[in-house]
Amino acid sequence: MNWKRRIPAVVIVLILALLLPVTVFAKVTAHELVVLGTNDLHGYVMPFDYLTVQEVEDYGAAKTYTLIKWAREIYSNTLLIDTGDTIQGSVLAEREARVEPLSMGEIPSIIRAMNIMGYDAGAIGNHEFNFGLEYLDLAMAAADYPMLSANLYNADTEELRYDPYVVLDREVDGIPIKIGVIGFLPPEIMMWDRVLLEGRVYVEPIADAAAKYIPELREEGVDLVIVALHQGTSDAEAILENVEGIDAIIMGHSHGRIAEKSMESPLPWLAAGETPLV
């Protein structure tokens, strides 16, 4: 995994006609809701690599925020969702977690930045556990948006450790709409961070958890269900093959581009291959 090339760019993942069947990137004939997704911010607030002591051009929450603000200027109705791996990865993040550890009630810099950016919801990724459960709890307490996982359980109680989903009450052009966002994390965390997690938590397979909680979310009367998945395309396919009622999936974890290159972007400067980062 090439940490120097992570690109937490904003992706326009869904444009839909409100109260009509959802077709990703379909022509909008009525009311627009644009869902913006970020992934794998990895603790990089500013566009600067502390290891090489150099500025960078292609990652950092500050640069990402430029794209988000541009999208919000173009579209009246937007959501902003993250798919995880936010609190670990940069020297700044390491300093706040291990060198001069923050205490409960203090705010990690990346979470402070994401609060400013105005996220609506976020999934928990695998690297969220690298600093231990207590530091993750600290970060979650500092976030102004819900951080979700529908497949992580406490070992002692066999109950979900975190909220599996959130129902967002929003308006699109003055029309009330309920949007359900549900998060899933990689089961492999029990191997990758075994020393920190064994005996304290366990993970349910993503497809099994999706089959359990997405119908439950639908029973909440939501108009849309958006999956924030910190995992690859194979898990996305498994969910879609086994679970009905999903309107969109946002993915992270692989640090790769999955959109079709031929797809016409709703943002002209992205379609032209430009990156208007300032």
C-alpha positions in Angstrom: 0.0 0.0 0.0 1.5 3.3 -1.1 0.8 5.8 1.6 2.4 8.6 -0.4 -0.2 8.2 -3.1 -3.4 8.2 -1.1 -5.9 10.5 -2.6 -8.9 11.2 -0.3 -10.7 13.0 -3.1 -14.3 13.9 -3.0 -16.5 11.6 -5.2 -19.9 12.5 -6.4 -21.5 9.1 -5.9 -25.2 9.6 -6.3 -27.5 11.9 -8.1 -31.2 11.0 -7.8 -34.7 12.2 -8.6 -36.4 12.4 -5.2 -39.0 9.8 -4.5 -38.2 8.0 -7.9 -36.3 4.7 -8.3 -32.6 5.4 -7.8 -30.3 5.0 -10.7 -26.7 6.0 -10.0 -25.6 8.9 -12.2 -29.0 8.9 -13.9 -30.3 12.1 -15.5 -32.0 14.2 -12.9 -35.5 15.2 -13.8 -36.7 16.5 -10.5 -35.0 17.2 -7.1 -31.3 16.6 -6.7 -29.5 15.1 -3.7 -25.8 14.8 -4.2 -23.8 12.5 -1.9 -20.2 13.3 -1.4 -17.9 10.6 -0.1 -14.3 10.7 1.3 -12.1 7.9 2.3 -8.8 7.1 3.9 -7.9 10.6 5.2 -5.4 9.0 7.5 -4.8 11.9 9.8 -3.6 14.3 7.1 -5.1 17.6 7.9 -2.8 19.9 5.8 -1.3 19.1 2.4 2.1 18.3 4.0 4.2 15.2 4.4 6.1 15.3 7.7 8.3 12.4 6.8 9.7 14.0 3.7 9.2 17.6 5.0 7.5 18.6 1.8 4.2 19.9 0.6 2.0 17.5 -1.4 -0.4 18.1 -4.2 -2.8 15.2 -4.0 -4.0 14.6 -0.4 -4.9 16.3 2.8 -8.3 17.2 4.3 -7.7 20.9 3.6 -7.4 20.3 -0.1 -10.3 17.9 0.0 -12.4 20.6 1.7 -11.8 22.8 -1.3 -13.6 20.3 -3.5 -16.4 19.9 -1.0 -17.0 23.6 -0.9 -17.0 23.8 -4.7 -19.6 21.0 -4.9 -21.8 22.7 -2.3 -21.7 25.8 -4.3 -22.9 24.0 -7.4 -25.5 21.8 -5.7 -28.1 23.0 -3.2 -28.7 19.6 -1.5 -25.7 17.6 -0.5 -24.6 15.0 2.1 -21.0 14.4 3.2 -20.1 10.8 4.3 -16.7 9.3 5.2 -15.8 5.6 4.9 -13.1 5.4 7.5 -9.4 5.3 8.3 -9.4 8.8 9.5 -7.5 9.0 12.8 -4.3 7.1 12.0 -1.5 7.4 9.4 0.2 10.8 9.6 3.0 11.9 12.0 0.5 14.3 13.5 -1.9 11.5 14.3 0.9 9.4 15.8 2.0 12.4 18.0 -1.5 12.9 19.3 -2.1 9.3 20.0 1.3 8.0 21.3 3.9 10.8 21.8 1.8 13.4 23.6 -1.4 11.4 24.0 -4.7 13.3 24.0 -7.1 12.9 26.9 -10.8 12.2 26.8 -12.5 15.5 26.0 -9.7 16.7 23.7 -10.1 16.6 19.9 -7.8 14.9 17.5 -6.8 17.4 14.7 -8.3 15.3 11.9 -11.6 15.1 13.8 -11.5 18.9 14.4 -11.0 19.4 10.7 -13.9 17.0 9.8 -16.2 18.8 12.2 -15.4 22.0 10.4 -16.0 20.3 7.1 -19.5 19.4 8.2 -19.8 15.6 7.8 -23.2 14.0 8.1 -21.9 10.5 9.0 -18.9 8.2 8.7 -18.0 4.6 8.9 -15.2 3.2 11.1 -12.2 1.7 9.2 -9.6 -0.8 10.2 -6.9 1.7 11.1 -9.2 3.3 13.6 -8.2 0.5 15.9 -4.4 0.9 15.6 -4.3 3.1 18.8 -6.6 0.9 20.8 -10.3 1.0 21.7 -9.9 3.8 24.2 -8.4 6.2 21.7 -11.1 5.4 19.2 -13.7 6.2 21.9 -12.0 9.5 22.5 -12.1 10.3 18.8 -15.7 9.3 18.5 -16.7 11.4 21.5 -15.0 14.4 19.8 -16.8 14.0 16.5 -19.8 16.1 15.7 -21.1 13.4 13.3 -22.0 9.8 14.0 -19.2 7.2 13.4 -20.9 3.8 12.6 -20.2 0.1 12.5 -22.9 -2.5 12.1 -20.6 -5.6 12.5 -18.5 -5.0 15.6 -19.6 -6.5 18.9 -18.5 -6.4 22.5 -17.2 -9.9 23.4 -18.6 -9.8 26.9 -22.2 -8.7 26.1 -22.4 -9.9 22.5 -24.0 -6.5 21.8 -23.0 -4.1 19.1 -20.2 -1.9 20.3 -21.2 1.1 18.2 -24.3 2.4 16.5 -24.9 0.4 13.3 -26.6 3.2 11.4 -28.1 6.6 11.6 -31.3 8.1 10.2 -30.8 11.6 8.9 -33.8 13.9 8.7 -33.1 16.3 5.8 -34.9 18.4 3.4 -34.4 18.5 -0.4 -35.8 21.7 -1.8 -38.1 22.0 1.2 -39.3 18.3 0.9 -38.6 16.2 4.0 -36.6 13.1 3.4 -35.2 10.4 5.7 -31.8 9.0 4.8 -30.3 5.9 6.4 -26.6 5.5 6.5 -25.1 2.2 7.7 -21.4 1.4 8.2 -19.3 -1.8 7.9 -15.7 -2.5 8.7 -13.2 -5.3 7.7 -13.4 -8.5 9.8 -9.7 -8.7 9.3 -9.2 -6.2 12.2 -9.2 -9.2 14.5 -6.0 -10.4 12.8 -4.4 -7.0 12.2 -4.9 -5.6 15.7 -5.3 -8.9 17.5 -3.2 -7.8 20.5 -5.5 -4.8 21.1 -8.8 -6.4 20.4 -8.8 -10.2 21.2 -11.2 -11.0 24.1 -12.7 -7.5 24.0 -14.6 -7.4 20.6 -15.4 -9.6 17.7 -16.5 -9.0 14.1 -19.5 -10.4 12.2 -19.0 -11.0 8.4 -20.1 -8.0 6.5 -22.8 -9.7 4.3 -24.3 -11.3 7.4 -24.5 -8.0 9.3 -25.9 -6.3 6.2 -28.7 -8.9 5.9 -29.6 -8.3 9.5 -29.5 -4.5 9.9 -30.4 -3.1 6.4 -33.9 -4.6 6.7 -34.1 -3.2 10.2 -33.0 0.2 8.9 -35.7 0.0 6.1 -38.3 -0.6 8.9 -37.4 2.9 10.2 -39.2 4.3 7.2 -36.2 5.7 5.4 -36.5 6.9 1.8 -32.9 6.0 1.0 -30.3 3.6 2.3 -26.6 4.4 1.8 -23.9 1.9 2.8 -20.6 3.3 4.0 -18.3 0.3 3.4 -14.7 0.2 4.5 -13.8 -2.7 2.3 -13.3 -3.7 -1.3 -15.6 -4.4 -4.3 -16.0 -8.1 -3.5 -17.8 -7.3 -0.2 -19.9 -4.7 -2.0 -21.0 -7.4 -4.5 -21.7 -9.8 -1.8 -24.0 -7.3 -0.1 -25.8 -6.4 -3.3 -26.3 -10.1 -4.1 -27.8 -11.0 -0.7 -29.5 -7.9 0.6 -32.3 -5.8 -1.0 -33.0 -2.2 -0.3 -29.6 -0.6 -0.9 -29.6 2.6 -2.9 -25.9 3.5 -2.9 -22.6 2.2 -1.6 -19.6 4.3 -0.8 -16.3 2.4 -0.4 -12.9 3.0 1.0 -9.9 1.0 2.2 -8.3 0.0 -1.1 -7.0 3.6 -1.9 -8.0 2.9 -5.6 -10.2 4.5 -8.1 -13.3 2.4 -9.0 -15.3 4.8 -11.1 -15.5 4.2 -14.8 -13.1 6.6 -16.5 -15.6 7.2 -19.3 -18.2 8.3 -16.9 -19.2 11.9 -17.4 -18.6 13.8 -14.2 -21.4 16.1 -12.9 -18.6 18.6 -12.0 -17.1 20.1 -15.2 -13.6 20.5 -13.8 -13.5 16.8 -12.8 -14.7 15.7 -16.2 -11.8 17.6 -17.7 -9.3 15.8 -15.4 -8.5 19.0 -13.5 -8.0 19.3 -9.8 -8.9 22.8 -8.7 -7.1 22.6 -5.4 -5.9 25.8 -3.7 
